[in-house]
Amino acid sequence: MEFQMEVTLPETPEHVWSVMVDVPRIASCIPGCENVQEVERLQSYSAVLKQKIGPFKLEVPAEVKVDGYEEPHFLKAHASGVDKLTRTKLSVVFDVTLTAVNQNETRFAISAELQVAGKLASLGYGLIKKKAEENFAEFEKRIRQQLEAI
Amino acid sequence: MTGHSTSGTPPRTDFHDKVTGRAEYITDVVLPGMLHGKILRSPIPHGLISSIDVSEALELPGVVAILTGADVQSFDWLWGPSIKDRPIIAIDRVRYVGEPVAVVAAIDERTAYDALELISVDYEDLPFVTDAEEALAEDAPVIHENPQPLKDFYFTGQARTVPGTNVFQDYRYEHGDVDQAFADAYRVFEDRFTFPMVFHYAMEPHCAVASFQDDALTVWSCGQSPTAVQKVLARIFRMPLSSVRIITPFVGGGFGGKASVKIDPLAAAIAWKAKRPVRLCLSISESMLTCRRLSAAIDIKTAVDQDGTIRGKSVRIVMNGGAYADTGPAVAVKAANRSIGPYNIPNLRLETLAVYTNTVPGAAFRSIGGPQAVWATESQMDIIAQELGIDPVELRYRNMLKVGERVRPDLRAIDVDMAEALGLASQTMSRVEAAQPESKLARGSAVGASDPGILAVSSAILRLKVDGSVLVMSNSVEIGQGIRDVLTGLAAEFLNQPRAMVTVMTPDTALAPFDWGTGASRSSLMMGMALEAAAKDILRQLEEFVTDCFGAQMEPLAFVPGGVAAGSRRWTFEDVLHAAYGIDSGEIVGIGRITPKSRGGALAEAPLFWETAAGMCGIAVDEDTGEVKVRNYVSVADVGHVLNRLSAEGQDEGAATQGLGHALYEELIYEDGQPINATMIDYHVPAMDDAPDSFSTVLVESGTGPGPNGARGMGEGAILPVAPAIANALANHYQIRIRDLPMTPEKVWRALLEKKVQ
């Protein structure tokens, strides 16, 4: 599943970047994201993703690894984890791009590719896709609120 | 002919046991100490197995053994019916979602299932590809580095792989000057059609019970080809063929999904590991992850004269063969041949590429390659007719081959009057419509011609007992088609004994002689010929006994009920055997063997016969939803000679109804490498409500087949015309042309909408 999000924010890339790497703030934008820990700044993080998808309750401990970044313009990372109960594997690769539109505005773009493997994929792919779309929409809404509040 | 009374047909020999639940299927087999197996499957489409930890699962009470790739490496663990590309179980790499990674054997199914949850597998993802045309790209991940084609292993010949690519069969054929035909043509039509992956949906999922004992392996298999299962297992476990015994009880449907070999190596391997018999019975969802029909994209280019005469044709088919080749190479060849149609094509070019992808392995499925090819060819015939302003049926008549003419110089001449078949379809449909004066349905038609891939090798044993009772021993599998009844009737006929005296044994490779397998519309006629030969062998032996015991007879000896007769002299079987053996006991064993050299070599030319079909439908469309309902359907097949009318009509109706599936409903859908509708909740096969209100089967008895009384094979042809006939009806009446199956309500609705906008 591929997801794209793009929003223009009334801040410089440096400001947007500072919010993005503020772990508690960015974590609060991700629906169901809990217990976020910074293992190593801009290198490695851990978190637990809790989701209710149809009749299934997923609890996925995930490792987030930063594959590369160029402050304050670009970050690429991947995350993966396995739900303990259903053994469903979630993995996501995403990159974030911050582009200065003018002196006071930044285009904030995320491109993500989500992979779901396991029982849930075969039984409820449609549900997962819908939930993921909802989560991305919610993420967009929350991060916009966060950044507009800078 | 249609409407023929079935009241005279005796009830099938297997019906009573089946309706009373006494018929034994594999799932009913219980052996002392038998364990139950469950399979852990790959959740990812392509990847390396980094580690497998089964320790926690082994500690679960009731778990006896767990098989992983590490266990099988002392065997010849790579196998396949066409290409040696498939491990018994994933060794270090998985190639599709659903590939077996571990098998648990436990004291019951629940425990085995629970243990699967405790197995931990780490994967390293690899790039994957699920689309065949994307798999042909230069930068596509290569799914098999060096697949090894087998020569004359299951089919004659061998696959033409293209090393370094995902192509596991590159089939090409050409006659005439195709390019010149295109250059000289009045019109050239170029069209593309697609056909989806579809599932066989036999009511009984794949299952097996395997047992190693005293250096011998016995498998109760659902395979349609017991001797192929035996051969593959003997090679894998490096055992003599005589030490591998395959028993095939009643099988709950196959449709090709149980042809060649499927789960038997896995069942045998876990039984070997557990050192106890193991029952491995899949769920229907697991069967959907075991095999399916090859999907296809078909590009077809046809050159015609102004009067519709076909001057040349080229067909390029790209087939999605899935993660392992299975019988896909043969499917690819047949798809090419079956795209020709029963037409005279003076300049012809065929090309099929069958391609590995990270999807469920493709496999044989009722008329292998046929529905894909005929979908394209017969849809295009109507496109040409419409463009040239010629009636579509008339266009077909103008190009149709007559009996004795050849589709290709290297294939047997057409032995069916296709024009008669098409005429009968029109005539029958007119009668049906005349009885429905209020009905206004869209009518469409199509024909199909297939060259069954029959190896003309079969043998059977008849054991005539002193009391006149008869045992039939063969490896023809009862998959619901009624072969046991056919063999009962033929044995009774050839020996001239009452049907009640004949018993057909369960196929068992330890007892019955070699047979290629049950499929490709072959068993009734091939085993029928073998039984005829076996009966002659018995008569020959009886003649010797009669001559020895009663003197030479002036009249030829012939079977009569309860014995034999020569002119006015009669002897019971007891008379003959008592005189020959000195006691009133004994039997005579007759063996019948058919090879390509039998009957003066008349069986050597391929195909053994042409299986053809003409189909005509009357459809209604809900223009608000796009839903297509087939109200009337007529199916015409020349079967040569009807051996059991009820079964023959049932097979014809079954094939056509199965065709409704890929025509209107069925498609196995992949997203992100995952099969997202591989459950019977999400995957719709035709139900009773979907069947046509009026279904007419016309069975032509030309007596021109190679089988008993001129019988030819049947049961596959009727699936061929269904989808193009419906699409042609949509085009004729609604002026919309659907090129991608299935013709779902959404596709039809969108096409109608687009038409209105235009």
Interface residues (C-beta under 8 A of the other chain):
Chain A: M1 R87 T88 K89 S91 L114 Q115 V116 A117 G118 K119 A121 S122 L123 Y125 G126 K129
Chain B: P43 I44 V97 E117 D125 S285 E671 D672 G673 Q674 P675 I676 A678 T679
